[in-house]
Amino acid sequence: MMKHPSFEFDRRRFLGLATAGVAASAAAAAPFAAFAQAAGGAPLKIATIGSGREGGALGTLFAKQGHPVMFSSRHPEQLKDLVASAGPTAQAGTVEQAVAFGDVILLVVPYTAVEQIGKDYGEALAAKPLVIDVSNPIARRDGDAIVSWVAEQGGAGLATAKLLPGAHLVRGFNAINFARLPEDAHRSGEPVGVPIAGDDPNAIALATGLIKGIGFEPVLVGGLAMGKYLVPGTPLAGEHTAAEIRQIVSSLK
Ligand SMILES: NC(=O)c1ccc[n+]([C@@H]2O[C@H](COP(=O)([O-])OP(=O)(O)OC[C@H]3O[C@@H](n4cnc5c(N)ncnc54)[C@H](OP(=O)(O)O)[C@@H]3O)[C@@H](O)[C@H]2O)c1
């Protein structure tokens, strides 16, 4: 595993950046400003790496919102039903085609696949304004060794940053079950909160707009170091309102 600078989480800084004004001014000063400003609702090309249960459900939400979506698989011919149900803005491709297509990448694979994806596509992924890391290290699926390695890196956020050096990462949707996504999106009453963690202000601003667009309330809980709480089995897992997420996060300090 390659060495990677560690990130310090400064809660005040991220809470500050979460406000629209600061995010917008940060966006204006950076190379991906146009994407961050588009987060308010303009269609963006979205590609999924991983189009299984969670990747398929999430990509479908973005496609139904009008974003052009490319679902990818190592066997894209098997995605016909998914593409048909996601609607006219959806298509299928290889992982390579998806990486080339997407302005925003949803990384939704078993965690064991992330290292090879980084080796094969790391440079291209680092050039994207946003990679939403939905992937989790799960011992029963991925094995104890990778779960231990991830813990040694400081958790899934910092670990993915090592595997995808330079990528503009935001963790999100990590512990909301795929089967709940369609009914949670745009639910009536208070929206379902999505805890997110990231270190890059523009990527955070872009993710915030996209997640709001599909009918959830993103809540920035901190930098990638907080990504260790955005996995199944922590107090943040499951469905909570934004207020509940903030309450839980305050109890994590
Ligand atoms: N299921 C949930 O409710 C849920 C909720 C939140 C987060 N997650 C996380 O999301 C990730 C995916 O879970 P899932 O339940 O959606 O799994 P899944 O249904 O088994 O789908 C896995 C997907 O990953 C792709 N994939 C596997 N290895 C790959 C590789 N080396 N390169 C490219 N693509 C590869 C597979 O594509 P191929 O067609 O090429 O095999 C498949 O589309 C996991 O990390 C999981 O912890 C899942």
The ligand as an SDF file (V2000), in Angstrom:
LIG
                    3D

 48 52  0  0  0  0  0  0  0  0999 V2000
  -26.2360   -3.5150   -0.3920 N   0  0  0  0  0  0  0  0  0  0  0  0
  -26.4480   -2.4280    0.3690 C   0  0  0  0  0  0  0  0  0  0  0  0
  -27.5730   -2.1980    0.8620 O   0  0  0  0  0  0  0  0  0  0  0  0
  -25.3160   -1.4560    0.6000 C   0  0  0  0  0  0  0  0  0  0  0  0
  -25.6050   -0.2490    1.2920 C   0  0  0  0  0  0  0  0  0  0  0  0
  -24.5840    0.6970    1.4590 C   0  0  0  0  0  0  0  0  0  0  0  0
  -23.2890    0.4220    0.9900 C   0  0  0  0  0  0  0  0  0  0  0  0
  -23.0480   -0.7610    0.3650 N   0  0  0  0  0  0  0  0  0  0  0  0
  -21.6800   -1.0390   -0.1050 C   0  0  0  0  0  0  0  0  0  0  0  0
  -21.6840   -0.9490   -1.5090 O   0  0  0  0  0  0  0  0  0  0  0  0
  -20.7320   -1.8690   -2.0540 C   0  0  0  0  0  0  0  0  0  0  0  0
  -21.4480   -2.7750   -3.0400 C   0  0  0  0  0  0  0  0  0  0  0  0
  -22.4210   -3.5230   -2.3420 O   0  0  0  0  0  0  0  0  0  0  0  0
  -23.6170   -4.2370   -3.1320 P   0  0  0  0  0  0  0  0  0  0  0  0
  -24.5020   -4.8040   -2.0910 O   0  0  0  0  0  0  0  0  0  0  0  0
  -24.1800   -3.3110   -4.1570 O   0  0  0  0  0  0  0  0  0  0  0  0
  -22.8150   -5.4190   -3.8650 O   0  0  0  0  0  0  0  0  0  0  0  0
  -23.2480   -6.2830   -5.1120 P   0  0  0  0  0  0  0  0  0  0  0  0
  -24.7080   -6.2870   -5.2820 O   0  0  0  0  0  0  0  0  0  0  0  0
  -22.5380   -7.5880   -4.9320 O   0  0  0  0  0  0  0  0  0  0  0  0
  -22.5720   -5.5140   -6.3450 O   0  0  0  0  0  0  0  0  0  0  0  0
  -21.1810   -5.3830   -6.4180 C   0  0  0  0  0  0  0  0  0  0  0  0
  -20.8330   -4.6740   -7.7070 C   0  0  0  0  0  0  0  0  0  0  0  0
  -19.4150   -4.4410   -7.6730 O   0  0  0  0  0  0  0  0  0  0  0  0
  -18.9040   -4.7560   -8.9440 C   0  0  0  0  0  0  0  0  0  0  0  0
  -17.5190   -5.1860   -8.8210 N   0  0  0  0  0  0  0  0  0  0  0  0
  -17.0280   -6.1640   -8.0370 C   0  0  0  0  0  0  0  0  0  0  0  0
  -15.7110   -6.2690   -8.2060 N   0  0  0  0  0  0  0  0  0  0  0  0
  -15.3620   -5.3320   -9.1280 C   0  0  0  0  0  0  0  0  0  0  0  0
  -14.1410   -4.9470   -9.7190 C   0  0  0  0  0  0  0  0  0  0  0  0
  -12.9860   -5.5520   -9.4050 N   0  0  0  0  0  0  0  0  0  0  0  0
  -14.1400   -3.9400  -10.6170 N   0  0  0  0  0  0  0  0  0  0  0  0
  -15.3070   -3.3380  -10.9370 C   0  0  0  0  0  0  0  0  0  0  0  0
  -16.5000   -3.6540  -10.4140 N   0  0  0  0  0  0  0  0  0  0  0  0
  -16.5240   -4.6550   -9.5170 C   0  0  0  0  0  0  0  0  0  0  0  0
  -19.7820   -5.8550   -9.4760 C   0  0  0  0  0  0  0  0  0  0  0  0
  -19.7270   -5.7630  -10.8700 O   0  0  0  0  0  0  0  0  0  0  0  0
  -19.5600   -6.9980  -11.8670 P   0  0  0  0  0  0  0  0  0  0  0  0
  -20.8330   -7.0480  -12.6090 O   0  0  0  0  0  0  0  0  0  0  0  0
  -18.3990   -6.5760  -12.7070 O   0  0  0  0  0  0  0  0  0  0  0  0
  -19.3070   -8.2480  -11.0380 O   0  0  0  0  0  0  0  0  0  0  0  0
  -21.1550   -5.4510   -8.9500 C   0  0  0  0  0  0  0  0  0  0  0  0
  -21.7920   -4.5880   -9.8550 O   0  0  0  0  0  0  0  0  0  0  0  0
  -20.1460   -2.6330   -0.8710 C   0  0  0  0  0  0  0  0  0  0  0  0
  -18.9040   -2.0810   -0.5050 O   0  0  0  0  0  0  0  0  0  0  0  0
  -21.1920   -2.4320    0.2170 C   0  0  0  0  0  0  0  0  0  0  0  0
  -20.6510   -2.5350    1.5200 O   0  0  0  0  0  0  0  0  0  0  0  0
  -24.0280   -1.6990    0.1400 C   0  0  0  0  0  0  0  0  0  0  0  0
  1  2  1  0
  2  3  2  0
  2  4  1  0
  4  5  1  0
  4 48  2  0
  5  6  2  0
  6  7  1  0
  7  8  2  0
  8  9  1  0
  8 48  1  0
  9 10  1  0
  9 46  1  0
 10 11  1  0
 11 12  1  0
 11 44  1  0
 12 13  1  0
 13 14  1  0
 14 15  2  0
 14 16  1  0
 14 17  1  0
 17 18  1  0
 18 19  2  0
 18 20  1  0
 18 21  1  0
 21 22  1  0
 22 23  1  0
 23 24  1  0
 23 42  1  0
 24 25  1  0
 25 26  1  0
 25 36  1  0
 26 27  1  0
 26 35  1  0
 27 28  2  0
 28 29  1  0
 29 30  1  0
 29 35  2  0
 30 31  1  0
 30 32  2  0
 32 33  1  0
 33 34  2  0
 34 35  1  0
 36 37  1  0
 36 42  1  0
 37 38  1  0
 38 39  2  0
 38 40  1  0
 38 41  1  0
 42 43  1  0
 44 45  1  0
 44 46  1  0
 46 47  1  0
M  CHG  2   8   1  16  -1
M  END
$$$$
